[in-house]
Amino acid sequence: MDNRRYDLVLRGGRVVCPASGIDGIRDVAVKDGRIAAVEETILPSAAAEVVDVSGKIVLPGMIDTHAHVYQYVTGRFGLNPDMVGVRSGVTTVVDQGGPSCMTLPGFRHFIAERSQTQVLAFLSAYLVGGLEGHFYPNLYSPDGVDIDATVKSATENRDLVRGIKGHAEIGGFARWGIKVMEMAAEISRRSDLPLYVHFGQLWGLPESGANGEDADTIVERVIPLLRPGDVLAHPFTRHPGGFINEQGEVHHIIRRAMDAGLKVDVGHGSHFSYRVARASLPAGVIPYTLGADMHGYNTQVPEAPQPAGTPDEHHDDENHPFLGQARFSLTQAMSSMMALGIPFEEVVPMVTSHPAEMLRMSDRIGALTVGFAADVSVLHDDRGRFLLRDNEDTKVVADRLLRPAFCLRAGKRFEADSPILPQAIAA
């Protein structure tokens, strides 16, 4: 009879758990797929397996608040959920607007239920969802929104649907004004779920031009529609219609919105600009969560053929993220935040406790709490000089680079062997 108390102990790492106030060298024990103990010392003889993680960082399982993983159904856009998730050291991913009320059953059956990663969704406000990465703008008009059907889908799938996704950008406003955003806000209110709003131009203007719309006024017109807990995405976007006006200043309404309880998600992706971030951070625009926003148009998947019949080019292609370093990840985005001067201790909550709060799941994820599922991310903490780039080809030298080593998802170990993980580039 085996009398050992634990199945696994992660020994000697720097354990950082903002939710429980832990930051120090600790041992983490796992039993039956759940966190069993977090202590300064756990005897090796108490565990069936001991893994030495000294010199590494041990976090609650990281949560990526902005993913696109409705693989195949969204064409070239959707990535494999486990490639973005557990194989990248991330235990939970949130698909932002891939499934809709029409396609959610397929998302549940073919994506969420078949993935090793915990997959959740912010349901698209549009009937078509994120098909081909919103490649065809005319599908996203007010006629393509069914408020009643989307509310019904969201409320009857609360285990999977944790919010609603909408877009506030000049291409859509030039076509339909603010109507679609008003409808998305109504869906959010009626389903009592947070609304995640994309800011920054997504679609080109129609042939008729801007039709009297001004990208600089979109933020201040949309924010009054929102409620505390709603999420403003892409604060550091290089595209028009974001948090920065044409004069290079942060919109005055942003800080007031944050003070009133609205949250900010980085939504890194192909939008991210170090230049805009450097202008925004001193104005107090500190992100609450840190979504990677990886998808098939901004992430190179080695040896993966393009799905037959999908578009050869996309508006993101000519501005590929990390020029010269095509691959990026959630941990790379964390490193970017640190390179911009945000302390490591403030970055960790952006991928752990804060996303759990945003998802209203703090009672089960985002912390190394005894009894929670054993979702744990173990990271390398490299020191040196590392080169980072954005889409504007702005170069930043970081003295610290985080890389995933492996993760535990409900106690099961997954190596960080995803082919899309970035390689360190020495400066």
Steps between C-alpha positions, in 0.01 A plus 500: 500500500633845403472732800647806330275800548555669165520402136743778410702775664648796316800577716696818563360747246409862553126469554304815419126492568349849522161370616648340811781751555779246453833607349796289605670166477237233558413141423167428327335160548239339275260217583226358274534791257456768766724732701564316827753725675720807453768501770855616561619139511332173410697183563589322175398172657140628516462498121498237229687745274711806577589754230780745577392845378765700682596810305161505330179693560189309606169676434133411515408364158522792260182625333508648150204736480523550123537193280363387165472123507187406305725294276382423145155655548653849495719412204861608514419712806459236773804334656517164676389564860767282659774658290397838644413346838673223691782457247579870555484474879145642516226300675191706404427686176206725420391508138399856421205503265567184299174321578158660461154393610485292180840332527542463877382134509781409260748700707399309811513157337805531274716752690420533870419136571791359299779727623741432782498876563201648680327694221240769567338759274378854474207448263495712186224760484476418128324198352805409293747519788866525403477326163828544313607758754232755408637503146166602348379819675152505345408193705525711819218749444205545739306257280753234599422532873218310672480631855245248630678197353839611630366568851336157503821328387710684758270442796445131425875432466638686800758230572667580169396856412658753736439820305399671174731632225438812292696746284513879514711619210486743210440246222177383663393846619542639148258234376241476778578760766479398864200269455689169519674605820166598653369154415809331647460700820136390525603134461756549777247662735226246440732203540675662799842433349795736442542656157849486348543784249758508223635852440722602209426470130417148382333554161587739222262782422219438251519659155289788630769587755454575871146637445547768763641266764818591687724225638607735779147522643419128509643430846312782670175402327523132588612518862164640625338179372717286726474382859755426777676175415479554125834483319674753276738311269816598313606806702836504322368458146685676221176531301268805497210503744684371806583658836733758341361789294655654189704735719667202670318554830293255703127574474391680816211258550722191536621565855148590611371177348764296680423677828133413443580128479568429133796269441778511241633193315820530295384271218859500372474347152592696191366823650763550770725807485781583742467865392134515601565304820769749603252785451219321684668357808601837653136608465399212728380256236619188681355177357288281722543189287745393232355311204740378230254526206672236288328380184581350165560834330756629751666178617721284284435130553801309365422232245126564525335523158252779438147356487401455137275771364566759772620854414866523399546838664350693789521863606732401788747321274699802387541609863601167646551509880858499623660569165800271479362298791170366376420287802368642826311374803335592827832479685664718233224756556578485873863571418393799290306645792806461723722661235263798508561541871207314657641293788486122475287491814237714324512300179428163665144592607427593136522131405372339824273661758370787286380280211335270753309800635408617150360153427323488840692182575720605792346216698669238282790637289768768516645396836703224661231435756472163672209316341514686167582304185877466474547752221861618528734681259877463543716761327865554418621843613785589265729795568712679242430728203215396271364674193125555465327665203149618421313551174637850459848345520566676828775310678513454876781336694375298795727384782255229600314246289235260625460166321267211586665179620190285555159515659265280696138494391289330768823332612600367158836621370545659156837608366527846343579361156263706285650577157373857521699594810757775432872446512708743704691754288813639661541876485 
